[in-house]
Amino acid sequence: MTQLSTTHKDGRLSADVIEEIIGAVSSIDYGSVEIVIHDRKVVQIECRKKIRINPGESNRKTAKL
């Protein structure tokens, strides 16, 4: 697990945390990204990928692993 410095002295998110959030969002086609915050600091980023299956459609998009 990678640990990042979450905030600058003025309380803004660090560039590392922003990059992680953007990477999490851009890495999934369907699903969700949850950002866990404790004491005004980002402590965890969770990604849930979903695979959509359309009945009768032979060319379904597969999840990237």
Backbone as ProteinMPNN parsed JSONL, in Angstrom:
{"seq_chain_A": "MTQLSTTHKDGRLSADVIEEIIGAVSSIDYGSVEIVIHDRKVVQIECRKKIRINPGESNRKTAKL", "coords_chain_A": {"N_chain_A": [[0.844, -1.163, 0.0], [0.62, 2.181, -0.882], [1.687, 5.104, 0.737], [0.71, 8.442, 0.964], [1.465, 11.928, 1.247], [-1.115, 13.841, 2.364], [-2.1, 16.49, 2.547], [-1.353, 19.989, 2.034], [0.244, 22.621, 3.942], [-1.726, 24.586, 4.126], [-4.101, 23.188, 4.047], [-5.012, 22.276, 1.577], [-5.433, 19.683, -0.927], [-2.72, 17.498, -1.728], [-0.659, 17.311, -4.68], [-0.019, 14.664, -5.297], [-2.127, 13.154, -4.172], [-4.296, 14.149, -5.607], [-3.565, 13.272, -8.183], [-3.731, 10.482, -7.77], [-6.489, 10.178, -7.313], [-7.566, 11.062, -9.775], [-6.375, 9.14, -11.432], [-7.618, 6.82, -10.453], [-10.307, 7.288, -11.136], [-10.119, 7.459, -13.927], [-9.353, 4.904, -14.601], [-11.419, 3.073, -14.705], [-14.279, 1.816, -16.454], [-16.942, 1.344, -15.761], [-18.363, 1.637, -12.575], [-17.304, 2.623, -9.287], [-15.693, 5.201, -7.336], [-14.476, 5.632, -4.183], [-13.712, 7.951, -1.72], [-12.088, 8.062, 1.27], [-12.159, 9.895, 4.218], [-10.505, 11.115, 7.069], [-10.355, 13.144, 9.835], [-10.232, 15.504, 8.262], [-8.45, 14.71, 6.284], [-7.446, 12.862, 3.41], [-7.479, 9.46, 3.554], [-7.786, 7.049, 2.319], [-8.415, 5.501, -0.838], [-10.825, 3.931, -2.64], [-11.582, 1.66, -5.244], [-14.133, 0.366, -7.266], [-14.714, -1.847, -9.71], [-16.956, -2.521, -12.354], [-18.493, -4.905, -14.482], [-20.333, -4.748, -17.313], [-22.845, -6.655, -18.723], [-24.521, -7.32, -21.61], [-27.327, -8.959, -22.577], [-27.566, -11.004, -25.466], [-25.831, -9.506, -26.96], [-22.939, -9.851, -28.72], [-20.412, -8.686, -28.746], [-19.102, -7.75, -26.154], [-17.661, -5.391, -23.917], [-14.644, -5.983, -22.263], [-13.321, -6.099, -18.932], [-10.486, -4.182, -17.938], [-7.584, -5.387, -16.551]], "CA_chain_A": [[0.0, 0.0, 0.0], [1.386, 3.406, -0.974], [1.236, 6.173, 1.615], [0.941, 9.748, 0.379], [1.195, 13.105, 2.059], [-2.436, 14.182, 1.844], [-2.444, 17.912, 2.498], [-0.354, 21.032, 2.215], [0.056, 23.316, 5.224], [-2.963, 25.373, 4.126], [-5.258, 22.304, 4.017], [-5.357, 21.813, 0.227], [-4.942, 18.353, -1.279], [-1.428, 17.484, -2.408], [-0.697, 16.894, -6.083], [0.006, 13.191, -5.33], [-3.471, 12.655, -3.885], [-5.119, 14.505, -6.763], [-3.197, 12.343, -9.258], [-4.285, 9.168, -7.436], [-7.941, 10.223, -7.526], [-7.78, 11.118, -11.22], [-6.01, 7.818, -11.959], [-8.657, 5.867, -10.066], [-11.5, 7.561, -11.924], [-9.88, 7.181, -15.35], [-9.001, 3.497, -14.822], [-12.591, 2.204, -14.778], [-15.347, 2.184, -17.38], [-18.163, 1.309, -14.956], [-18.052, 1.355, -11.186], [-17.312, 3.782, -8.404], [-14.488, 5.537, -6.588], [-14.849, 6.155, -2.864], [-12.6, 8.618, -1.043], [-12.32, 8.01, 2.713], [-11.523, 11.042, 4.858], [-10.463, 11.132, 8.531], [-9.757, 14.369, 10.374], [-10.032, 16.393, 7.121], [-7.371, 14.208, 5.43], [-7.737, 11.674, 2.612], [-6.716, 8.336, 4.098], [-7.974, 5.838, 1.521], [-9.154, 5.619, -2.09], [-11.298, 2.6, -3.018], [-12.15, 1.563, -6.593], [-14.954, -0.812, -7.539], [-14.956, -1.986, -11.151], [-18.131, -3.308, -12.729], [-18.522, -5.399, -15.864], [-21.715, -4.739, -17.819], [-23.117, -7.725, -19.684], [-25.77, -7.079, -22.325], [-27.797, -10.201, -23.194], [-27.758, -10.972, -26.907], [-24.79, -8.722, -27.62], [-21.769, -10.726, -28.761], [-19.179, -7.918, -28.567], [-19.137, -6.993, -24.912], [-16.382, -4.813, -23.514], [-14.104, -6.707, -21.113], [-12.654, -5.257, -17.945], [-9.029, -4.107, -18.006], [-7.01, -5.755, -15.257]], "C_chain_A": [[0.899, 1.239, 0.0], [0.817, 4.441, -0.017], [1.638, 7.501, 0.996], [0.745, 10.827, 1.426], [-0.093, 13.711, 1.52], [-2.718, 15.666, 1.73], [-1.205, 18.789, 2.566], [-0.626, 21.705, 3.552], [-1.249, 24.107, 5.279], [-4.219, 24.521, 3.995], [-5.672, 21.807, 2.643], [-4.796, 20.406, -0.001], [-3.605, 18.447, -1.992], [-1.606, 16.996, -3.842], [-0.711, 15.367, -6.201], [-1.382, 12.603, -5.125], [-4.402, 12.957, -5.06], [-4.83, 13.575, -7.932], [-3.762, 10.956, -9.017], [-5.788, 9.119, -7.69], [-8.258, 10.238, -9.013], [-7.454, 9.779, -11.861], [-7.064, 6.77, -11.653], [-9.897, 6.041, -10.926], [-11.287, 7.166, -13.386], [-9.591, 5.708, -15.635], [-10.203, 2.566, -14.949], [-13.611, 2.739, -15.775], [-16.69, 2.274, -16.656], [-17.755, 0.987, -13.528], [-18.099, 2.613, -10.353], [-15.941, 3.964, -7.763], [-14.953, 6.168, -5.284], [-13.594, 6.732, -2.215], [-12.939, 8.677, 0.435], [-11.493, 9.119, 3.369], [-11.619, 10.893, 6.375], [-9.759, 12.413, 8.952], [-9.334, 15.329, 9.258], [-8.88, 15.974, 6.208], [-7.831, 12.974, 4.671], [-6.857, 10.552, 3.134], [-6.812, 7.083, 3.24], [-8.764, 6.166, 0.27], [-9.522, 4.205, -2.516], [-11.922, 2.646, -4.401], [-12.947, 0.269, -6.703], [-15.24, -0.841, -9.028], [-16.161, -2.872, -11.381], [-17.978, -3.738, -14.178], [-19.978, -5.478, -16.281], [-21.844, -5.82, -18.882], [-24.476, -7.468, -20.293], [-26.213, -8.374, -22.997], [-28.019, -10.02, -24.7], [-26.714, -10.173, -27.656], [-23.494, -9.516, -27.559], [-20.469, -9.972, -28.499], [-19.227, -7.083, -27.299], [-17.727, -6.498, -24.577], [-15.889, -5.555, -22.277], [-13.377, -5.741, -20.205], [-11.138, -5.322, -18.145], [-8.488, -4.44, -16.637], [-5.59, -5.321, -15.154]], "O_chain_A": [[1.834, 1.329, 0.796], [-0.397, 4.636, 0.039], [2.775, 7.667, 0.554], [-0.034, 10.67, 2.366], [-0.163, 14.06, 0.342], [-3.515, 16.068, 0.882], [-0.159, 18.39, 3.079], [-1.614, 21.395, 4.218], [-1.82, 24.283, 6.355], [-5.31, 25.071, 3.843], [-6.591, 20.994, 2.539], [-3.826, 19.994, 0.636], [-3.378, 19.372, -2.772], [-2.597, 16.342, -4.165], [-1.346, 14.828, -7.108], [-1.773, 11.665, -5.819], [-5.203, 12.11, -5.455], [-5.758, 13.131, -8.607], [-4.228, 10.31, -9.956], [-6.3, 8.134, -8.222], [-9.133, 9.499, -9.463], [-8.182, 9.326, -12.744], [-7.369, 5.926, -12.495], [-10.475, 5.06, -11.394], [-12.182, 6.598, -14.011], [-9.583, 5.301, -16.797], [-10.035, 1.389, -15.268], [-13.785, 3.948, -15.921], [-17.48, 3.181, -16.916], [-16.885, 0.146, -13.306], [-18.834, 3.552, -10.659], [-15.147, 3.029, -7.661], [-15.73, 7.123, -5.287], [-12.55, 6.081, -2.169], [-13.949, 9.264, 0.823], [-10.297, 9.26, 3.113], [-12.685, 10.581, 6.906], [-8.672, 12.716, 8.459], [-8.24, 15.892, 9.288], [-8.381, 16.793, 5.436], [-8.532, 12.13, 5.228], [-5.632, 10.675, 3.155], [-6.019, 6.156, 3.404], [-9.669, 6.999, 0.297], [-8.642, 3.371, -2.732], [-12.697, 3.551, -4.708], [-12.488, -0.792, -6.281], [-15.928, 0.036, -9.551], [-16.359, -3.861, -10.676], [-17.402, -3.02, -14.996], [-20.766, -6.197, -15.667], [-21.05, -5.887, -19.82], [-25.478, -7.404, -19.58], [-25.534, -8.846, -23.909], [-28.582, -9.019, -25.144], [-26.717, -10.167, -28.887], [-23.002, -9.823, -26.473], [-19.498, -10.588, -28.06], [-19.373, -5.862, -27.354], [-16.734, -7.136, -24.926], [-16.654, -5.736, -21.33], [-12.882, -4.703, -20.642], [-10.584, -6.371, -18.474], [-8.897, -3.829, -15.649], [-4.948, -5.549, -14.129]]}, "name": "protein", "num_of_chains": 1, "seq": "MTQLSTTHKDGRLSADVIEEIIGAVSSIDYGSVEIVIHDRKVVQIECRKKIRINPGESNRKTAKL"}
